[in-house]
Amino acid sequence: MGHLALCEHHVNENTMDNLDTLLQRAGELAKAGNLDEALTLLAEAPPELHTLGRYQFAKGTLLFHTSKLDDAIIAFENAIRVGPPIPEFFS
């Protein structure tokens, strides 16, 4: 993955709407047991979404639940690095 530079505070509203829609759909797939399909959906998302903390957190969560632990750790580290703080980290 390329360098993660964007912070969600510096992203336009349309991009954030796209992220919300993507994460909602990925969550629905995951809840239905389609974890690999949810990961594919995330992977095919526009590149600007890959740089956002919430995207990386969702990716890490899916990777964790598919036992891809090394990749999950990287995604969680990326999420923390690009922030902002995500309440789910602390619950």
Backbone as ProteinMPNN parsed JSONL, in Angstrom:
{"seq_chain_A": "MGHLALCEHHVNENTMDNLDTLLQRAGELAKAGNLDEALTLLAEAPPELHTLGRYQFAKGTLLFHTSKLDDAIIAFENAIRVGPPIPEFFS", "coords_chain_A": {"N_chain_A": [[0.85, -1.17, 0.0], [0.43, 2.282, -0.671], [1.752, 5.394, 0.633], [0.064, 6.619, 3.453], [-1.604, 9.494, 3.753], [-3.728, 11.24, 4.085], [-5.983, 12.828, 6.313], [-9.066, 12.395, 7.943], [-10.223, 14.784, 8.603], [-9.541, 16.473, 6.583], [-10.861, 15.868, 4.251], [-13.213, 15.922, 1.59], [-16.819, 16.327, 1.799], [-18.304, 14.646, 0.085], [-16.571, 12.511, -0.357], [-16.505, 11.456, 2.216], [-19.183, 10.678, 2.457], [-19.19, 8.659, 0.534], [-17.436, 6.9, 1.791], [-18.923, 6.258, 4.109], [-21.116, 4.913, 2.937], [-19.788, 2.762, 1.704], [-18.654, 1.462, 3.963], [-20.957, 0.759, 5.329], [-22.161, -1.062, 3.556], [-20.127, -3.024, 3.432], [-20.185, -3.836, 6.089], [-22.737, -4.971, 6.211], [-22.381, -7.157, 4.5], [-20.422, -8.547, 5.948], [-21.803, -9.158, 8.327], [-23.596, -10.951, 7.305], [-21.995, -13.057, 6.946], [-20.291, -13.03, 4.807], [-17.389, -12.507, 4.594], [-15.065, -12.505, 2.934], [-16.104, -11.392, 0.601], [-16.778, -8.872, 1.567], [-14.211, -7.89, 2.12], [-13.213, -7.825, -0.494], [-14.887, -5.885, -1.596], [-13.995, -3.637, -0.141], [-11.339, -3.542, -1.069], [-11.712, -2.847, -3.718], [-12.552, -0.269, -3.602], [-12.523, 3.313, -4.243], [-9.243, 4.748, -4.514], [-8.709, 6.986, -2.813], [-10.2, 6.526, -0.555], [-8.863, 4.495, 0.724], [-6.942, 5.667, 2.238], [-7.961, 6.571, 4.587], [-8.669, 6.627, 8.088], [-10.95, 5.293, 9.202], [-11.592, 3.543, 7.141], [-9.288, 1.927, 7.109], [-9.496, 0.841, 9.675], [-11.873, -0.67, 9.434], [-11.039, -2.458, 7.463], [-8.957, -3.743, 8.853], [-10.443, -4.984, 10.867], [-12.024, -6.806, 9.397], [-9.967, -8.356, 8.266], [-8.858, -9.42, 10.598], [-10.98, -11.057, 11.443], [-10.92, -12.929, 9.47], [-8.726, -14.319, 10.029], [-6.312, -13.294, 9.103], [-3.951, -12.21, 10.419], [-1.453, -10.784, 10.487], [-1.776, -8.942, 8.392], [-4.01, -7.647, 9.376], [-2.987, -6.362, 11.644], [-1.277, -4.492, 10.431], [-3.17, -2.91, 9.069], [-4.624, -1.892, 11.268], [-2.589, -0.434, 12.526], [-2.143, 1.474, 10.522], [-4.632, 2.759, 10.606], [-4.564, 3.949, 13.136], [-2.393, 5.665, 12.783], [-3.255, 7.506, 10.794], [-5.625, 8.426, 11.82], [-8.708, 10.318, 12.496], [-8.91, 9.719, 16.119], [-10.714, 6.769, 16.729], [-13.71, 5.798, 18.121], [-14.284, 3.049, 18.399], [-11.821, 1.842, 18.809], [-11.38, 1.994, 21.473], [-13.331, 0.67, 22.844]], "CA_chain_A": [[0.0, 0.0, 0.0], [1.164, 3.533, -0.707], [1.816, 6.218, 1.836], [-1.229, 7.106, 3.929], [-1.339, 10.874, 4.122], [-4.922, 12.024, 4.345], [-6.693, 12.752, 7.578], [-10.479, 12.567, 7.635], [-10.588, 16.193, 8.779], [-9.174, 17.201, 5.374], [-11.498, 15.18, 3.13], [-14.494, 16.567, 1.281], [-18.031, 15.665, 2.293], [-18.683, 13.591, -0.846], [-15.71, 11.364, -0.076], [-16.951, 10.872, 3.477], [-20.437, 9.982, 2.158], [-18.805, 7.415, -0.142], [-16.877, 6.02, 2.81], [-20.026, 5.768, 4.929], [-21.862, 3.94, 2.136], [-18.931, 1.593, 1.547], [-18.535, 0.748, 5.225], [-22.261, 0.178, 5.638], [-22.322, -2.243, 2.698], [-19.165, -4.032, 3.89], [-20.711, -4.344, 7.355], [-23.863, -5.861, 5.91], [-21.813, -8.398, 3.967], [-19.745, -9.248, 7.039], [-22.819, -9.709, 9.238], [-24.213, -12.087, 6.616], [-21.0, -14.116, 6.844], [-19.545, -12.91, 3.552], [-16.208, -11.714, 4.938], [-14.194, -12.326, 1.77], [-16.771, -10.445, -0.295], [-16.628, -7.555, 2.187], [-12.824, -7.476, 1.872], [-13.107, -7.488, -1.914], [-15.548, -4.595, -1.753], [-13.075, -2.61, 0.346], [-10.176, -3.481, -1.957], [-12.11, -2.224, -4.985], [-12.991, 1.111, -3.339], [-11.638, 4.343, -4.795], [-7.986, 4.851, -3.755], [-8.703, 8.016, -1.769], [-10.802, 5.975, 0.661], [-7.885, 3.614, 1.354], [-6.055, 6.468, 3.079], [-8.721, 7.084, 5.726], [-8.586, 5.819, 9.291], [-12.1, 4.392, 9.365], [-11.439, 2.492, 6.129], [-8.249, 1.021, 7.584], [-10.033, 0.127, 10.83], [-12.8, -1.687, 8.918], [-10.214, -3.473, 6.797], [-8.292, -4.515, 9.903], [-11.44, -5.816, 11.538], [-12.34, -7.923, 8.499], [-8.792, -9.223, 8.184], [-8.781, -10.136, 11.874], [-12.018, -12.102, 11.479], [-10.575, -13.969, 8.491], [-7.459, -14.877, 10.538], [-5.154, -12.716, 8.412], [-3.576, -11.369, 11.556], [-0.376, -9.846, 10.159], [-2.371, -7.871, 7.593], [-4.904, -6.895, 10.267], [-2.152, -5.477, 12.461], [-0.84, -3.386, 9.572], [-4.325, -2.041, 8.844], [-4.9, -1.177, 12.521], [-1.529, 0.564, 12.699], [-2.446, 2.555, 9.573], [-5.795, 3.493, 11.107], [-4.114, 4.775, 14.249], [-1.485, 6.681, 12.26], [-3.932, 8.555, 10.036], [-6.705, 8.941, 12.665], [-8.698, 10.722, 13.893], [-9.235, 8.625, 17.026], [-11.972, 6.078, 16.421], [-14.237, 5.291, 19.393], [-14.242, 1.591, 18.444], [-10.517, 1.42, 19.297], [-11.321, 2.078, 22.92], [-14.486, 0.006, 23.461]], "C_chain_A": [[0.887, 1.222, 0.0], [1.102, 4.256, 0.62], [0.426, 6.732, 2.192], [-1.03, 8.521, 4.441], [-2.577, 11.652, 4.521], [-5.472, 11.787, 5.733], [-8.152, 13.034, 7.256], [-10.945, 14.007, 7.813], [-10.358, 16.998, 7.505], [-9.772, 16.579, 4.112], [-12.856, 15.804, 2.879], [-15.679, 15.694, 1.686], [-18.458, 14.515, 1.39], [-17.857, 12.326, -0.605], [-16.154, 10.673, 1.202], [-18.279, 10.142, 3.296], [-20.146, 8.645, 1.482], [-18.243, 6.409, 0.852], [-17.981, 5.43, 3.671], [-20.821, 4.683, 4.209], [-21.078, 2.641, 1.996], [-18.874, 0.779, 2.842], [-19.85, 0.116, 5.647], [-22.458, -1.106, 4.838], [-21.37, -3.367, 3.138], [-19.635, -4.652, 5.206], [-21.865, -5.298, 7.152], [-23.362, -7.205, 5.39], [-21.168, -9.221, 5.08], [-20.751, -9.895, 7.985], [-23.521, -10.914, 8.632], [-23.219, -13.239, 6.428], [-20.151, -14.083, 5.592], [-18.303, -12.033, 3.754], [-15.292, -11.475, 3.74], [-14.792, -11.339, 0.777], [-16.672, -9.022, 0.25], [-15.212, -7.026, 1.979], [-12.605, -7.086, 0.412], [-13.74, -6.135, -2.191], [-14.634, -3.469, -1.295], [-11.894, -2.44, -0.607], [-10.484, -2.753, -3.258], [-12.583, -0.782, -4.818], [-12.03, 2.106, -3.977], [-10.406, 4.54, -3.907], [-7.991, 5.892, -2.634], [-9.336, 7.516, -0.476], [-9.818, 5.103, 1.431], [-6.998, 4.363, 2.337], [-6.718, 6.932, 4.365], [-8.709, 6.096, 6.895], [-9.726, 4.838, 9.452], [-12.066, 3.262, 8.354], [-10.441, 1.453, 6.637], [-8.721, 0.208, 8.796], [-10.98, -0.986, 10.384], [-12.035, -2.821, 8.245], [-9.526, -4.353, 7.838], [-9.243, -5.456, 10.608], [-11.794, -7.031, 10.686], [-11.167, -8.891, 8.39], [-8.62, -10.041, 9.461], [-9.762, -11.307, 11.893], [-11.822, -13.178, 10.413], [-9.212, -14.585, 8.817], [-6.232, -14.449, 9.745], [-4.549, -11.686, 9.361], [-2.462, -10.387, 11.251], [-0.914, -8.658, 9.364], [-3.308, -7.017, 8.437], [-4.109, -5.91, 11.117], [-1.697, -4.275, 11.657], [-1.986, -2.401, 9.352], [-4.661, -1.246, 10.103], [-3.841, -0.116, 12.793], [-1.742, 1.748, 11.764], [-3.598, 3.407, 10.072], [-5.39, 4.433, 12.236], [-3.261, 5.936, 13.735], [-2.227, 7.822, 11.565], [-5.136, 9.138, 10.755], [-7.845, 9.56, 11.877], [-9.037, 9.545, 14.8], [-10.642, 8.071, 16.737], [-12.489, 5.464, 17.717], [-14.145, 3.77, 19.521], [-12.902, 1.064, 18.959], [-10.536, 1.241, 20.813], [-12.497, 1.384, 23.611], [-14.229, -1.461, 23.656]], "O_chain_A": [[1.966, 1.216, 0.592], [0.49, 3.797, 1.584], [-0.3, 7.223, 1.329], [-0.361, 8.728, 5.454], [-2.467, 12.644, 5.241], [-5.426, 10.673, 6.255], [-8.439, 13.842, 6.373], [-11.956, 14.406, 7.234], [-10.914, 18.086, 7.353], [-9.231, 16.755, 3.02], [-13.567, 16.171, 3.814], [-15.546, 14.487, 1.886], [-18.935, 13.497, 1.891], [-18.381, 11.213, -0.644], [-16.18, 9.444, 1.27], [-18.492, 9.097, 3.911], [-20.763, 7.628, 1.802], [-18.532, 5.215, 0.771], [-17.98, 4.228, 3.937], [-21.159, 3.657, 4.8], [-21.632, 1.552, 2.149], [-19.026, -0.442, 2.822], [-19.856, -0.953, 6.258], [-22.877, -2.124, 5.39], [-21.771, -4.529, 3.205], [-19.495, -5.857, 5.41], [-21.967, -6.317, 7.836], [-23.856, -8.259, 5.79], [-21.345, -10.437, 5.148], [-20.575, -11.041, 8.397], [-23.987, -11.796, 9.353], [-23.55, -14.264, 5.832], [-19.375, -15.005, 5.34], [-18.184, -10.96, 3.163], [-14.798, -10.363, 3.551], [-14.07, -10.54, 0.179], [-16.501, -8.074, -0.516], [-15.029, -5.843, 1.693], [-11.891, -6.125, 0.122], [-13.188, -5.329, -2.939], [-14.508, -2.455, -1.982], [-11.498, -1.316, -0.913], [-9.605, -2.112, -3.835], [-12.973, -0.143, -5.796], [-10.867, 1.787, -4.222], [-10.515, 4.503, -2.681], [-7.338, 5.693, -1.609], [-9.032, 8.038, 0.597], [-9.92, 4.98, 2.652], [-6.364, 3.74, 3.189], [-6.087, 7.628, 5.16], [-8.737, 4.881, 6.698], [-9.504, 3.678, 9.798], [-12.466, 2.14, 8.666], [-10.71, 0.252, 6.602], [-8.388, -0.97, 8.926], [-10.906, -2.108, 10.885], [-12.349, -3.996, 8.436], [-9.518, -5.577, 7.709], [-8.891, -6.596, 10.912], [-11.856, -8.152, 11.19], [-11.357, -10.107, 8.418], [-8.274, -11.221, 9.405], [-9.414, -12.412, 12.309], [-12.481, -14.217, 10.447], [-8.62, -15.28, 7.992], [-5.227, -15.159, 9.717], [-4.624, -10.477, 9.139], [-2.515, -9.248, 11.716], [-0.554, -7.511, 9.628], [-3.393, -5.805, 8.242], [-4.513, -4.76, 11.288], [-1.73, -3.15, 12.156], [-1.788, -1.189, 9.44], [-4.951, -0.052, 10.019], [-4.166, 0.983, 13.242], [-1.547, 2.897, 12.162], [-3.555, 4.634, 9.978], [-5.829, 5.582, 12.281], [-3.399, 7.064, 14.207], [-1.861, 8.986, 11.732], [-5.631, 10.201, 10.38], [-7.933, 9.334, 10.671], [-9.413, 8.481, 14.309], [-11.602, 8.815, 16.533], [-11.778, 4.685, 18.351], [-13.95, 3.252, 20.621], [-12.845, -0.044, 19.492], [-9.791, 0.429, 21.361], [-12.649, 1.493, 24.827], [-15.093, -2.177, 24.163]]}, "name": "protein", "num_of_chains": 1, "seq": "MGHLALCEHHVNENTMDNLDTLLQRAGELAKAGNLDEALTLLAEAPPELHTLGRYQFAKGTLLFHTSKLDDAIIAFENAIRVGPPIPEFFS"}
